[in-house]
Amino acid sequence: MDLGPGLCYAAPMPQTRSDRFFLQTLGCKVNQYESRALTEAWGRAGLVPAETPEAAGLVVLCTCTVTARAAAESRRLARKFVREASPGATVVVTGCAAAVAPESFAALGAVPVPDKAALARFPLAPPRTPAGPAYPDLALSGYDRARALLKIQDGCSHRCSYCIVPLARGASRSRPVADILAEAERLIAAGHRELGLTGINLGHFGRDMTPPLSFWELVALLDRELAARHGDTVRLRLGSLDPSILTEAGLTVLAQARLVCPHLHISLQSAAPAVLTAMGRRPGDAWAVSSFVDGIGRIWPRLGLGCDIMAGFPGETEADHAITAAFLAALPLSYAHVFPYSRRPGTRAAALAGQLPREVKTARAAALREIAQGQAERFLNTLAASGETVTVALERLAPAAGTIGQYVDCRFTAEPEGSLGELVRATGCGRDGDLLLVRPQNEACAP
């Protein structure tokens, strides 16, 4: 198994199953980051990854519970690993589903250890201690992909009525700025030139610090420090943003930033004020998004824009659905993640009146996806015809491919000069299905 750049283990190659681990991860980018950190920690302890659960003495499943489907898949895999594990192997479940319902996994024969930081320290004798109030002590020196994630925050203190994640992750905790900067430098030294800021609720970053520090102040600091040390050889990509932080302060920071990708992903969920209120969010979120997008368009004329949308929330009327549909049709989207509402036990929304039938939720989600797909097609066609210069993070060579700043996958028409992870300049010159065709600068575009 490829452990990626930046890792150097002094331990000799183990010869026994007890010195091997198998790790599978479900869910969000935060889970991906944390699983990578576990891999590094266990490597330093002398373990190496196994290709299959049967070959490992430690089998770990990083679970997800954001939807009922994710929780069911977590249980299915846990059951499978317990059944297939070798005699004497330890099967551990960690992550959000393990935190919310540890007893359901214990009944399957797995050991629930929600605290990943504790799991990293004791890979072969996982403790059963609960997660503490401090920021989880997990860190990276490299990543197994060209574009690396940089976690800055954990937990959420808002508690939207539909969301089970705060029950699993707890209140918001911010990572110390010095640790963020140090990890950014480690990742850059390991060859990564795009760093994606990630967390459970980025807008809550810094509120628990003394003195408080806002997310936008952190972005400005990172941009300033990394630009001074590395110039335009690196870039920052912002993770999912809550509409509450789409402010004038954000526009000011982005207008001055040198390294931030021209791409936003916004956790909108709905444009209907009544639905947003029932969600425990803010009825003016759609207006905040629209206003911010108008402002950022003057800074980034070619903006990559994505959003999260939930269809069929309890009590959502046809008129509410129509408001969201019209809003999406007017938004300059390049993609959207649309999903039907999933009832999660333990959340306030699970007890709300007006729970909609599955077929209604599915139909509304499909209608919104169709609108978003049309927007995405228009965006890609415009980008392909523009002949604009774009910056690509190289993720594959021979044939070369990568991702541009606007968060669009691309394929090169000829091999560019550069190493994996580096940023290279190219020119958009057409489409290949859902991919943008780009040519290295000074190369003719193939017909």
N, C-alpha and C positions, 0 to 999 in steps of 0.2 A: 504493500500500500504506500502510495506517495505521500510523504509528510510535508512536502512543500519546502520553500526556501526558508533560510534563517535558523534551521535546527541542526544542532551538532551534538550527538549523544556519545558520551564516553563509555557507557556500559557495553560490555561484550554482547554479542548476539545470543539471546537465551536459547536453550535447547529443550526446555520443558513447556508444557501447556500452561502451567501456573504462572509463567512469566509473560504471558501474552494476553492482550485485551482486544475485545471487539466492541466497537461503538457505533450505534446508529442514531441519527438525529432526525426528529420531526419538528415542523413548525418554523418559527420566525428567524430573522437574522440574528437576534440576540441569542437564541439557542445555538445557531451555527457558530457564533463567536465563542460561546462558552464551551462548546464541544471541542473546538480547536484548542482552547486553553487547557482543557482536561488532557487532550492528547499530548501537549507539550509537557505538562506536569508529570504525567506517567512516563514519558520518555526520559525525563531527567531522573526518575526513580529506577530506571533500568528495564522498563517494560517496552515491548514493541507490539504494534498492531497485528492482529490476525486477520486473514482474509474472510473467515467464516466464524460464526458463533461456536461451532463444534470444535474449532482449533484453539479456543481461548479459555483461560482459567477465570477471566473476569469478563462478563458480558453486560454491557451497559446500554440502556435505551433512554435517550433524552426525549421526554414526552411533551405533548402539546394538548391543551384543553380549550382552545379559543372557540371551537365549535363542537357540537355533538359528534360530528364525523371524525374530527381530530382525536377526541377522547376515545372513541370506539376503536380507531386505528391504533392508538397507543395500547389499549388493552389487548387487541388482537396480536400485536407484535410481542408484547410481554408474554402472553400465553405461548406463542410459537417458540420464543427463545427458551423459556423454561422447559418446554417439551424437548427441544433439540439440543440443549446444552449437554456437555459431557459430564459424566459423574464427577462430583466434587467441585464443579464450577459454581461461581457465584453470579447470579443474575440480579442486576441492580436496575431500578428505574429511578430516574431523576427528572427534573423539570416540572412544569406547571401541573400536569395531570397527577403526578406523584404527590405534589404538595396539596392539591385539593382533595384527592380521594386515595390516601395511602393504603387504606384498608382493602380497597378493591384489588390492588396489585399484590398486597401481601397474601390475599386469599388465593391468588394464582401461583404462589410460590416464589415471587420475586421479592427483593429487599428494597423498600422505598427509602431513598435518601434524597430529599428535596434540596438540601444544601450542597450545591456543586463545589463550593470552595472547600468544604470539609471532605468531600469525595475526592478532590484533587490531592489532598494531603495524605489520604489513607486509602489508596486504591484497592488494596487486597483485604482490608478489614474495615469496610465502610461504617462510619459511626451513624447513630440514629438521632443525632442532635438536630434540633430545629434551626432554621436559618436565623441569624442574628440581625440586629438593627443596622449594622454597619454595611458599607458598600462591599459586595463580595470580592474577596481577595483573589481575583483571577486576572491573568495578564498574558500577553502574546509577545513573541519575538519574531514571528513570521506567520504566513498564512498559506493555505493550500490552494489558493487561487491567485490570479494575477492582481485582482482588485481586492484589497484587504479591508476588513471591518475594524473600526476603532470604537469600542464601547465606552460611553461617557457617563451613563446613568442607568439605574435599575429601579423597578417598582413604579407605582403610580398612586398619587394621593387624591385623584379626582373622583373615581368611582361612578362612571357612567352606568345607567341602570341595567344595561344589557351585558356588561363586561365582567367576566369572571377572573381576569388576569390579576387585579389588585388582591383578590383573595389568595392567589397563588404566590405572587411576588412581594406583597406587602407595600408599605408606603415608599414614596420616592426617596432614593439615596443617590447622592452625586459622587462621582469619582473625583479625587483630588486633581487639581489642574496640573500639578507637577508630574503625576503619574500618567496623565493623558499625553502631555508633551513628550515624556520619556518613551512611551510606547509608540507614539508617532515616529520618533526618530529611529527606534528599533525596526519598525516596519519599513521605513524608507531605506535604512541600511541593508535590509534583507532583499531589496529589489522592487518593492511595491511603490508605485508612483501615484496610485489613486487610493485615498483613504476615505471610507464611508462612515460618517458619524452615525452611531446607532445606539438605541436605548429603548426602554419601554414607553416613556413619555418624555421626549427631548425638551418640551416646554417647561418641565418641572426641574430641569437641571439648575443647580445653584441655589435653589430656594432654601435648602437646609444648610448652606454655608454661612460662615461668619467672617466678614460681612457677606451678604448675599451677592451672587454673581449670576447674571442672566445668561440664557443660551446665546443670545446675539453677542454679548460681550465675550463669551468663550470663542465663538466663531471668529470675531475680529482679532482676538489674541492669537488663535492658531494661524489664521491667515497671515498676520503680520510676522510672527516668529518663523513660520516655515518658509515664507517668501524670502525673508532676509537670509535664510541659510541655504535655500535650494532654488531660489528663483522660480521660473515657470516650468521646472522639471517635475513638479508634483502638483496634484490637485485634490480638492476636498469635495466630497459629495454629501449633501445633507440627507439624513434619513427622514422618515415620515414626520410631518409637522402638524400640530393641532392648530385649527384656525385661530385660537385665542392668542397665539404669538405672532400672527401675521399683522405686524404693526409698522408704524413709521420708523421706529428704531431698527426693525429688520431691513426695511428698504434702504435706510442710510448705510447700514453695515454692508449690504450686498452691493450697493453702488460703489463702495470703496474697495471691495475685496478683489484680490488678484487671482486667487486660486480656486474659488468656489465654482463648481460646475453650473452651467445654465439649466438647472433642472430642479423642480420642486415636486415632492409627493405630499399630498395633503389628506389628512384623515378627516374627511367631510361628513360621511355617513348619510346625510340627507340634506335637501335644500328646503324642506317644508318646516316652517317655524313650529307648528304644533308637534310634529314628530321629534324635532330636535329638543323641544322642551320635555317631552315624555322620556327621551333618552337621557335626560339629566345633563344635556349640553346647553348651548346658548342659542336662542331663537334667531339671532342675527348672524350666525356663522356663515351662511351663504353670501350675505352682503360683504362680510369681512374677506372672504375668499375672492370674490369678484373685484373688490377694491384693490386688494394686494396684487392680484394678477394684472390688473390695469397698470399699476405702478411699476411692477417688475418688468412688464413688457417694454417700458421706456429704457430700462437698463439692459435687458437681454432681449433683443428683438426676435431671436430664434429660441424660444423657451420650450424645453421639454416639460410637460405638465401631466402628472398623474394624480389620481385620487382614489380613496376608498369609499364605496357606497354600499349601504345596507338596504335591501329591499324587503318590504313586508313586515316592518316592525309592528308590534301589537297596536291596534287602533289606527293604523295608516289607512286613509281613505283613498279612493280613486283620485280625488282632487289633490291630495298630498303627493301621490305618486306622479301625477301630471306636473306638479311644481318641480319636482326633482328632475323629471325627464326634460322639461323645458330648460332648466338651468344647465344640465349637462350638454344639451344641444347648442347652447350659446357659449359654453366655456371652450377655450382653445386647447382641448385635451390632446395629448399624444398617446395616452392609454388610460385605462381605469380598471381597478379591481372591484368587481361587483359581486356580491354574494347575498343569498337570502338570509334573513334573520334566523338565528339558531338559538332555541330556548335552552338556557343554561341554569340548572338548579342552583339555588343559592343567590341568584341575582334578583334585583327588584323587578326587572322586566318579566321574569318568569311567572310572576303572580299577577301581571296586569290583565285587565279585561281586554277583549278584542283580539285574542290570538287568531291569526289568519290561517286558513288551510294551506297545506304544503303546496298544492297546485297553484294557488294565488301567488304565494311568495316566489315560486319558481318562475311563473310567467312574467311577473314584474321584473325579476332579475334579468331574465332573457331580453326583455324589451330595453332595459337600460344598457345591457351589454351591446345590443345592436347599435344603439346611438353612439356609444363610446367607440365601437369598432369603426363606424363611419368617420368619426373625428380622427381616429388614429390613421386611417387610410389617407385622409386629406393631408395630415401632417407629414407622413412619409413621402407622399407624392410631391409635396412642395419642397421638402428637403432634398429629394433626389433630383429635382429639376433645377435647383438653385445654383449648383456649381460652387457652393460655398466651401471655404476651408474649414475643416473640422479637426478636432484633436481626439485621437484614438488611444485608448489604453489597450496595448497588445495583450491578448489573452490566449492566442494560439498562433503557431507558425507552421508554414508548409502544409496546408494553405493558411495564410495569415487571416486573422479575424480578431475582432475586439468590440469595444463599446465606446461610442462617442460621448461627449460631455452631456448631450441632451438625453442620454439614457436610451439610445437606439443601438441595437446590434448591427454590426457591419461586417462586410467581407471585402478584402482587398482584391483588386484586379491583377496585381503583381506584388511580389514579395517586397515589403519595405525594409529599410535598414533600421535595426533596433532589436532589443532583447525583450523577452517576456516581461510584462509589467510596465515597460517604459511607455511614455507618451510620445506619439509620433503625429506629425501633421499630414493631412491628406485632403483630397478634394472629393466631395460627393458627386457622383456621375451616373446615377441610375438606381434601379431596384433589382433585387433577386428574391422574389417572394416577399417575406416580411423583413428581409435584410436590406440595409442600405449598401449600395455598391460604392466603394471609395477607391481612389487611386493614390499611390504615393505621390508626393509632390515631384514634379519634373518628369512624370511618366504619362504617356498618352493613355487615355481611357479606351479600353477595348470596346468594340461595338457590341 
